[in-house]
Amino acid sequence: MAEPQLKRSLGLWACVATATGIVVASTSLVSLGQGFGVAGPGFLIPLIVAMVLNLLVAFSFAELASVIPRAGGINHYTLPALGPFLGLLSVISGYLIVSIFAGSAESAIPGLVISEVFASGVNPKIFSIAIILLLMVVNIRGIDFFAWLQLGLTTAMIASMIILGIIGVTGIGAGEPVATSFDVFNPMGVGVLGLTALAMWLFIGIEFVCPLAEEIRKPKIYIPLAMILALVIILVAKILYGFASIRYVPLDDLATSTAPHVLAGMAIMGRTGQIWMAIVTILAALSTVNTLIASIPRMVYGLAQEGQAPKFFATLSRWQTPWVAIVFQAILFMIPILIGIATIEIIVIFILASAFSWFVTYIIAHLDVIILRYKYPKVKREFKSPLWLLPQIFGILAMVYMMINIFPEPEIKRQIYMYAFIFLGLAAVGSALWVKLVMKKALFALTPLEQLTLELAGDESSTPGIGNIPG
C-alpha cells in the first residue's frame, strides 16, 4: 500500500503569493522607510542592486527545484552535491533558527496593533497567540486553505501599497507634499551602496515557495516564474511607496521613525492613510507568519523522509499536510512571545544574526548548482540559470560581502557575529551528531540524484483544488 503523499493543487498565483508573502513583512516596511529616509531618492540604487542579487538567488533555487522538485527544499538539493551534514545544517541554521525569531517578532506585531487600536487594555500576547493558533489550524486543514488565505493577504497588501504609492507620487493626497526631498537625487554619492545590505531585507525569502514543490501542479515551471514575478512585483510596489513617502514626509522623520510606513500613510491620506497602513502592517505580518508555518514544516517533513529528523515529523494529516511539523513550528513561534522577548528592540540582533546564517544557506545553494552542473551535466533542467555559472560565482561573492557588512555600528556588529557563530556552531554540532550517530553515515556521503527524483516520477499530474482557480 502506497504511503500518503502531499496533495498537488497549487497554481501559479498561489506560488507568487507564497514567494511574495514573507518578503513584504512588517519589519521590511520599516526598513523601506528608513532606507529612503537616509538616502532620499538615491535609495533606488541599492534597492535595484539588492533586487538583482536576489534574482541570482532565484536563478539558483529555480534550477535546483527544476532538477529536484522535493518538499525538503535546500536539504534535498544539497544531498547529491555536498552530503547530509550540510543539507541538515542549511535547513537548521538558515531557516529553522531564522523562523523562530522572525516569526515570533512578526506574530507580536499584529497583536500590538490590535491591542492599541481596537482593544485597549487587553494583553497583546493574547491576540498574537490566537493568530498563531488560527494560522496553525488553517495550514493543518489543507494546502488549499493556506493558498486561499495567502492569496488574499498578499493581494490586499500589495494592492494597498501600490494604490497609496500612486496617490503619493502623483501628489493627489490629502497632505502637503515636501518638495525638498527631491532636490538632490543621490546626496550620498557612491556611499549609497553601503545601504545594499539594508535593501537586501526588502527582497530576501522568495525561495520559500520551493518547499511547496510537491504540492504545486507544475513545479518546474511555476517555481521559477513565481520567484521572478514576485521580485518584479515587490520592486514596483516598494519603489512607488518609497517615492510617495519622501514626497510627503521629511527625510529625517522617515529615517528616525519606528513606523515610517504608517507615518507616510498619515501624511499622504491623513487619518484614513494611518488606519490603512496599520491594516497593511497587520496583513504583512499575517502573510509572513502564514508563509513560515507553511514552508518550514515542509522542510522538516523532507528531513524526516530522509532520516535527518525524527520520523514522526513525516506524519501527514487526513488533509495531506505535515501536521506534526506544523504544530512544532507554531510552538516555536509562541515560546519567545510567552517569555517576553518578541519585541523588535530586543530581538533585532537575533534576527540579523539569524540572517547571517541565512546567507550561509544561500552560499550552499549556489555551490549546489555549480557542483550538480559538473556531476550531472546531462540531467534535464526545465529551468537553467543563464550566463554559465557567473550568477552563482557573483552571488557567492555578494553574500560574503553582505556578511562582512552586516551592520554599520561596530559594537552591534560584534554582537551579531557572536550570536551568529553560536547559532551556526550549535546547528553544526547537532547536525554532525545526528548524521554520525543516528543516520550512521559519513558527513559528506552523497545521495545519488536518481534516488531523490525516482520517488516523484510521474507524480506531477493536476489535481482539483485551488491551483485550478487562481493558477
C-alpha positions as CSV (number, residue, x, y, z in Angstrom):
1,M,0.0,0.0,0.0
2,A,1.4,3.4,-1.1
3,E,2.4,5.9,1.6
4,P,0.3,9.1,1.9
5,Q,1.5,11.8,-0.4
6,L,1.3,15.6,-0.3
7,K,-1.5,17.0,-2.5
8,R,-0.7,18.7,-5.8
9,S,-3.1,21.5,-6.2
10,L,-1.3,24.9,-6.1
11,G,-1.4,27.1,-9.2
12,L,0.9,29.9,-10.4
13,W,-0.7,32.8,-8.5
14,A,-0.7,30.8,-5.2
15,C,3.0,30.3,-5.8
16,V,3.6,34.0,-6.5
17,A,1.7,34.9,-3.3
18,T,3.9,32.5,-1.3
19,A,7.1,33.9,-2.8
20,T,5.9,37.4,-2.1
21,G,4.4,36.7,1.4
22,I,7.5,36.5,3.6
23,V,9.3,39.3,1.7
24,V,6.8,42.0,2.3
25,A,7.0,41.5,6.1
26,S,6.0,44.3,8.5
27,T,9.7,44.7,9.5
28,S,10.7,45.2,5.9
29,L,8.2,48.1,5.6
30,V,10.2,49.8,8.4
31,S,13.5,49.1,6.5
32,L,11.9,50.6,3.4
33,G,11.0,53.9,5.1
34,Q,14.3,54.2,6.9
35,G,16.3,53.5,3.7
36,F,14.6,56.2,1.8
37,G,14.9,58.5,4.8
38,V,18.6,58.1,4.9
39,A,19.4,58.2,1.2
40,G,16.4,60.0,-0.3
41,P,15.6,59.1,-3.9
42,G,19.1,57.6,-4.1
43,F,17.9,54.6,-2.2
44,L,16.6,53.4,-5.5
45,I,20.2,52.4,-6.4
46,P,20.8,49.9,-3.6
47,L,17.2,48.8,-4.0
48,I,17.8,47.7,-7.6
49,V,21.2,46.2,-6.7
50,A,19.6,44.1,-4.0
51,M,16.8,43.0,-6.4
52,V,19.5,41.8,-8.8
53,L,21.3,39.9,-6.1
54,N,18.1,38.2,-5.1
55,L,17.4,37.4,-8.7
56,L,20.7,35.5,-8.7
57,V,19.4,33.6,-5.7
58,A,16.1,32.9,-7.5
59,F,18.1,31.6,-10.5
60,S,19.9,29.0,-8.3
61,F,16.8,27.9,-6.4
62,A,14.8,27.7,-9.6
63,E,17.4,25.5,-11.3
64,L,17.7,23.3,-8.2
65,A,13.9,23.0,-7.9
66,S,13.6,22.0,-11.5
67,V,16.0,19.2,-11.0
68,I,14.8,18.1,-7.6
69,P,11.2,19.3,-7.0
70,R,11.0,18.0,-3.4
71,A,9.4,19.3,-0.3
72,G,12.7,19.3,1.6
73,G,13.9,22.3,-0.4
74,I,17.6,23.2,0.2
75,N,18.2,19.9,2.1
76,H,17.3,17.7,-0.9
77,Y,19.3,20.0,-3.3
78,T,22.4,19.6,-1.1
79,L,22.2,15.8,-0.5
80,P,23.6,14.9,-4.0
81,A,26.0,17.8,-4.1
82,L,27.5,18.2,-0.6
83,G,26.0,15.5,1.6
84,P,23.6,15.2,4.6
85,F,25.6,17.3,7.1
86,L,25.5,20.5,5.0
87,G,21.9,19.7,3.9
88,L,20.8,19.5,7.5
89,L,22.9,22.4,8.6
90,S,21.4,24.6,5.8
91,V,17.8,24.0,7.0
92,I,18.5,24.4,10.7
93,S,20.7,27.5,10.5
94,G,19.2,29.2,7.5
95,Y,15.5,28.6,8.1
96,L,14.5,26.9,11.4
97,I,16.5,29.3,13.6
98,V,15.6,32.4,11.5
99,S,11.9,31.4,11.7
100,I,11.9,31.2,15.5
101,F,12.9,34.8,15.9
102,A,11.4,36.4,12.8
103,G,8.1,34.5,13.1
104,S,7.8,35.5,16.8
105,A,8.5,39.1,16.0
106,E,6.1,39.2,13.1
107,S,3.4,37.4,15.3
108,A,3.8,40.0,18.0
109,I,3.2,43.0,15.7
110,P,-0.5,42.4,14.8
111,G,-1.1,41.6,18.5
112,L,0.3,45.0,19.4
113,V,-1.6,46.9,16.7
114,I,-5.0,45.2,17.5
115,S,-4.5,45.8,21.2
116,E,-3.6,49.5,20.7
117,V,-6.2,50.4,18.1
118,F,-9.2,48.1,18.8
119,A,-8.9,46.6,22.3
120,S,-7.0,48.9,24.6
121,G,-6.0,47.3,27.8
122,V,-6.1,43.8,26.6
123,N,-2.7,42.0,26.7
124,P,-1.4,41.9,23.1
125,K,0.1,38.4,23.7
126,I,-3.5,37.0,23.7
127,F,-4.0,38.2,20.2
128,S,-0.6,37.1,19.0
129,I,-1.1,33.6,20.3
130,A,-4.6,33.4,18.9
131,I,-3.2,34.4,15.5
132,I,-0.6,31.7,15.5
133,L,-3.1,29.1,16.6
134,L,-5.5,30.2,13.9
135,L,-2.9,30.0,11.2
136,M,-1.7,26.7,12.5
137,V,-5.2,25.2,12.1
138,V,-5.6,26.8,8.6
139,N,-2.4,25.1,7.5
140,I,-3.2,21.7,9.0
141,R,-6.7,21.9,7.4
142,G,-5.1,21.7,3.9
143,I,-2.8,23.4,1.4
144,D,-5.8,24.8,-0.4
145,F,-6.8,26.7,2.8
146,F,-3.3,28.1,3.1
147,A,-3.3,29.2,-0.5
148,W,-6.6,31.0,-0.5
149,L,-5.6,32.9,2.7
150,Q,-2.1,33.7,1.3
151,L,-3.5,34.9,-2.0
152,G,-6.0,37.2,-0.2
153,L,-3.4,38.6,2.2
154,T,-0.8,39.2,-0.4
155,T,-3.2,40.8,-2.9
156,A,-4.6,43.2,-0.4
157,M,-1.2,44.1,0.9
158,I,0.5,44.7,-2.4
159,A,-2.6,46.5,-3.9
160,S,-2.7,48.8,-0.9
161,M,1.0,49.8,-1.2
162,I,0.6,50.4,-5.0
163,I,-2.6,52.5,-4.6
164,L,-1.2,54.6,-1.8
165,G,2.1,54.9,-3.7
166,I,0.4,56.2,-6.8
167,I,-1.6,58.7,-4.8
168,G,1.5,59.9,-3.1
169,V,3.8,60.0,-6.2
170,T,1.1,61.9,-8.3
171,G,0.7,64.4,-5.4
172,I,-3.1,64.0,-5.1
173,G,-3.1,63.0,-1.5
174,A,-4.8,65.0,1.3
175,G,-1.5,66.2,2.8
176,E,1.0,68.8,1.7
177,P,4.0,67.4,-0.4
178,V,7.5,68.1,0.8
179,A,9.3,69.2,-2.4
180,T,12.8,69.5,-0.9
181,S,13.1,65.7,-0.7
182,F,13.7,65.5,-4.5
183,D,16.2,68.5,-4.7
184,V,19.2,66.1,-5.0
185,F,18.7,62.6,-6.3
186,N,21.6,60.9,-4.5
187,P,23.2,63.1,-1.8
188,M,25.3,60.1,-0.5
189,G,27.2,59.6,-3.8
190,V,29.0,56.2,-4.1
191,G,28.4,55.7,-0.3
192,V,24.8,54.9,-1.0
193,L,25.9,51.3,-2.0
194,G,26.6,50.8,1.7
195,L,22.9,50.6,2.1
196,T,22.7,47.5,-0.1
197,A,22.7,45.2,2.9
198,L,19.7,47.1,4.3
199,A,18.0,46.8,0.9
200,M,18.5,43.0,0.8
201,W,16.0,42.6,3.7
202,L,13.3,44.0,1.3
203,F,13.6,41.0,-1.0
204,I,15.0,38.1,1.0
205,G,12.9,35.0,1.3
206,I,11.4,34.4,-2.2
207,E,12.7,30.8,-2.2
208,F,10.1,29.9,0.5
209,V,7.9,28.7,-2.4
210,C,10.4,25.9,-3.1
211,P,9.4,23.6,-0.2
212,L,5.9,23.5,-1.6
213,A,7.2,21.8,-4.7
214,E,5.4,18.5,-4.1
215,E,2.1,20.4,-3.8
216,I,2.5,22.6,-6.9
217,R,0.8,21.3,-10.1
218,K,3.8,22.2,-12.4
219,P,6.7,22.9,-10.0
220,K,9.4,23.0,-12.7
221,I,7.5,25.9,-14.4
222,Y,5.7,27.7,-11.7
223,I,8.5,27.9,-9.1
224,P,11.0,29.9,-11.2
225,L,8.2,32.0,-12.8
226,A,6.7,32.7,-9.3
227,M,10.0,33.9,-7.9
228,I,10.8,36.2,-10.8
229,L,7.3,37.7,-10.8
230,A,7.5,38.2,-7.1
231,L,10.7,40.1,-7.3
232,V,9.3,42.4,-10.0
233,I,6.0,43.0,-8.1
234,I,7.9,43.7,-4.9
235,L,10.3,46.1,-6.6
236,V,7.4,48.1,-8.2
237,A,5.4,48.3,-5.0
238,K,8.3,49.4,-2.9
239,I,9.6,52.0,-5.3
240,L,6.1,53.5,-5.6
241,Y,5.6,53.6,-1.8
242,G,9.1,54.8,-1.1
243,F,8.9,57.7,-3.5
244,A,5.4,58.6,-2.2
245,S,6.9,58.6,1.3
246,I,9.7,61.0,0.6
247,R,7.3,63.3,-1.3
248,Y,5.1,63.8,1.8
249,V,7.4,63.2,4.7
250,P,10.8,65.0,5.5
251,L,13.7,62.6,5.2
252,D,14.9,63.0,8.8
253,D,11.4,62.0,10.1
254,L,11.4,58.8,7.9
255,A,15.0,57.9,8.9
256,T,14.2,58.1,12.7
257,S,10.7,56.8,12.8
258,T,10.0,53.3,14.2
259,A,6.9,53.1,11.9
260,P,7.9,55.2,8.8
261,H,5.3,53.4,6.6
262,V,2.5,54.4,8.9
263,L,3.9,57.9,9.2
264,A,3.9,58.2,5.4
265,G,0.3,56.8,5.1
266,M,-0.9,59.5,7.5
267,A,1.0,62.3,5.7
268,I,-0.5,61.2,2.3
269,M,-4.1,60.4,3.3
270,G,-4.5,61.8,6.9
271,R,-6.2,59.6,9.5
272,T,-7.5,57.3,6.7
273,G,-4.0,56.7,5.5
274,Q,-2.8,56.0,9.0
275,I,-5.5,53.4,9.6
276,W,-4.9,51.9,6.1
277,M,-1.2,51.4,6.7
278,A,-1.9,50.0,10.1
279,I,-4.1,47.4,8.5
280,V,-1.4,46.7,5.8
281,T,1.1,46.2,8.7
282,I,-1.2,43.5,10.2
283,L,-1.7,41.9,6.7
284,A,2.1,41.9,6.2
285,A,2.7,40.2,9.5
286,L,-0.1,37.6,8.9
287,S,1.3,36.9,5.4
288,T,4.8,36.3,6.7
289,V,3.7,34.0,9.6
290,N,1.4,32.1,7.3
291,T,4.2,31.5,4.8
292,L,6.6,30.4,7.5
293,I,4.1,28.0,9.0
294,A,3.5,26.5,5.6
295,S,7.1,26.3,4.3
296,I,9.4,25.5,7.2
297,P,7.3,22.4,8.2
298,R,7.7,21.1,4.6
299,M,11.5,21.3,5.0
300,V,11.3,19.5,8.3
301,Y,9.0,16.9,6.6
302,G,11.6,16.5,3.9
303,L,14.3,16.0,6.6
304,A,12.2,13.3,8.3
305,Q,11.7,11.5,5.0
306,E,15.5,11.2,4.5
307,G,16.1,10.1,8.2
308,Q,17.6,13.5,9.0
309,A,15.0,14.3,11.6
310,P,12.6,12.2,13.8
311,K,10.3,10.1,11.7
312,F,7.1,11.4,13.3
313,F,7.7,14.8,11.5
314,A,6.8,13.0,8.3
315,T,3.3,12.2,9.6
316,L,0.5,13.6,7.4
317,S,-2.9,14.6,8.4
318,R,-6.2,13.5,6.8
319,W,-5.9,16.6,4.6
320,Q,-2.4,15.6,3.4
321,T,-0.4,18.2,5.4
322,P,2.6,17.5,7.7
323,W,0.6,18.4,10.8
324,V,3.2,17.3,13.4
325,A,5.8,19.7,11.8
326,I,3.2,22.5,11.6
327,V,2.3,22.2,15.3
328,F,6.0,22.1,16.2
329,Q,6.6,25.3,14.2
330,A,3.7,27.1,15.8
331,I,5.0,26.2,19.3
332,L,8.5,27.6,18.4
333,F,6.8,30.9,17.4
334,M,4.8,31.1,20.7
335,I,7.8,30.5,23.1
336,P,9.5,33.9,22.6
337,I,6.1,35.7,22.8
338,L,5.2,33.9,26.1
339,I,8.5,34.6,27.7
340,G,8.5,38.2,26.6
341,I,11.4,38.6,24.1
342,A,9.4,39.1,21.0
343,T,9.8,42.9,20.8
344,I,11.6,44.4,17.8
345,E,14.0,46.3,20.1
346,I,15.2,43.2,21.9
347,I,15.2,40.7,19.1
348,V,16.7,42.8,16.2
349,I,20.3,41.5,16.9
350,F,19.0,37.9,16.9
351,I,17.2,38.4,13.6
352,L,20.3,39.8,12.0
353,A,22.5,37.0,13.5
354,S,20.0,34.5,12.0
355,A,20.1,36.3,8.7
356,F,23.9,35.8,8.7
357,S,23.2,32.1,8.8
358,W,20.6,32.6,6.0
359,F,23.5,34.0,3.8
360,V,25.4,30.8,4.5
361,T,22.5,28.8,3.2
362,Y,22.4,30.9,0.1
363,I,26.1,30.2,-0.5
364,I,25.3,26.5,-0.1
365,A,22.5,26.8,-2.7
366,H,24.9,28.5,-5.2
367,L,27.5,25.8,-4.6
368,D,24.9,23.1,-5.2
369,V,24.2,24.5,-8.6
370,I,27.9,24.6,-9.5
371,I,28.6,21.0,-8.3
372,L,25.5,19.5,-9.8
373,R,26.2,21.1,-13.2
374,Y,29.6,19.2,-13.2
375,K,28.3,16.0,-11.6
376,Y,25.2,15.7,-13.7
377,P,25.7,17.7,-16.9
378,K,23.2,15.7,-19.0
379,V,20.3,15.9,-16.5
380,K,17.3,17.7,-18.0
381,R,16.8,21.2,-16.4
382,E,13.4,22.7,-17.1
383,F,15.0,26.0,-15.9
384,K,18.7,26.6,-16.3
385,S,20.4,29.6,-14.7
386,P,21.7,31.8,-17.6
387,L,25.3,33.0,-18.3
388,W,27.1,29.8,-17.5
389,L,27.9,29.9,-13.7
390,L,28.5,33.6,-13.4
391,P,25.3,34.3,-11.4
392,Q,26.4,31.6,-8.8
393,I,30.0,32.9,-8.6
394,F,29.0,36.5,-8.3
395,G,26.2,35.5,-5.9
396,I,28.6,33.8,-3.5
397,L,30.9,36.9,-3.5
398,A,27.9,39.1,-2.9
399,M,26.8,37.0,0.1
400,V,30.3,37.2,1.6
401,Y,30.2,41.0,1.2
402,M,26.8,41.1,3.0
403,M,28.2,39.0,5.8
404,I,31.2,41.3,6.2
405,N,28.9,44.4,6.1
406,I,26.1,43.0,8.1
407,F,25.7,46.3,10.2
408,P,27.5,49.7,10.2
409,E,27.9,50.1,14.0
410,P,31.0,48.1,15.3
411,E,29.5,47.1,18.7
412,I,26.2,45.8,17.3
413,K,28.1,44.1,14.5
414,R,30.3,42.3,17.1
415,Q,27.1,41.1,18.9
416,I,25.6,39.9,15.6
417,Y,28.8,37.9,14.8
418,M,28.8,36.4,18.3
419,Y,25.3,35.1,18.2
420,A,25.6,34.1,14.5
421,F,28.6,31.9,15.3
422,I,26.7,30.5,18.4
423,F,23.7,29.6,16.1
424,L,25.9,28.1,13.4
425,G,28.1,26.3,16.0
426,L,25.1,24.7,17.7
427,A,23.5,23.8,14.3
428,A,26.7,22.3,13.1
429,V,27.3,20.2,16.2
430,G,23.7,19.0,16.2
431,S,23.8,18.2,12.5
432,A,27.1,16.3,12.8
433,L,25.9,14.2,15.7
434,W,22.6,13.3,14.0
435,V,24.3,12.2,10.8
436,K,27.0,10.2,12.5
437,L,25.1,8.7,15.5
438,V,21.5,8.4,14.2
439,M,21.8,8.1,10.4
440,K,25.2,6.3,10.8
441,K,26.5,8.0,7.6
442,A,29.6,9.9,6.6
443,L,29.1,13.7,6.9
444,F,29.6,14.3,3.2
445,A,28.3,11.0,1.8
446,L,26.5,11.9,-1.4
447,T,23.0,10.6,-2.3
448,P,22.6,9.7,-6.0
449,L,20.4,12.2,-7.8
450,E,18.4,9.3,-9.3
451,Q,17.3,8.2,-5.8
452,L,15.9,11.6,-5.0
453,T,14.0,12.0,-8.2
454,L,12.7,8.4,-8.8
455,E,10.1,8.7,-6.0
456,L,8.4,11.6,-7.7
457,A,8.4,10.2,-11.2
458,G,5.1,10.6,-12.9
459,D,3.6,12.4,-9.9
460,E,3.1,15.9,-11.4
461,S,-0.4,15.4,-12.5
462,S,-3.0,18.1,-11.9
463,T,-5.5,17.7,-9.0
464,P,-8.7,19.6,-8.5
465,G,-8.2,22.4,-6.0
466,I,-7.2,26.0,-5.6
467,G,-4.5,25.7,-8.1
468,N,-7.1,25.2,-10.8
469,I,-8.7,28.5,-9.9
470,P,-6.0,31.2,-9.4
471,G,-3.4,29.2,-11.4
